[in-house]
Amino acid sequence: MKFTILITLTLALFSFGVQAQTIIPAKDALKHVGQKVTICEKVYDEDLKAFVVVLYLGGDRPNQLLTIVCRATSNSKSKHFNAPYKGKDICVTGVITKGSDGKPVIKISDPAQIKPFMEDSMPEQRASLH
């Protein structure tokens, strides 16, 4: 019986750890290169092409705080990303890399990694970003 309880508690703790996400402001993205994070920010500009959408968060390009490169693949749930994003607040989850210009980039291939920012569901998150 003790063994069953121990296993149940261990699995419960593990599942909470897996669901936890690090939420950071876009201005701190370079401090988290190589980490999977969630960033919520306004899209200031976008570049729409056939199967690639580039989003510039936190400022107009070339002064953006973060660039999101969305590439649709054959494995994507959708063959295209819902656009336009310009002027909208979004949250994106992915691994931060450093672009050739030295600025942070998140490359994604699944539209589910981009979510609209829901002010009602995360008011403390918005406050922590500013």
Summary of the structure (lengths in Angstrom):
residues: 130
radius of gyration: 17.1
end to end distance: 48.5
largest distance: 61.0
contacts: 354
relative contact order: 0.19
helix: 27%
strand: 35%
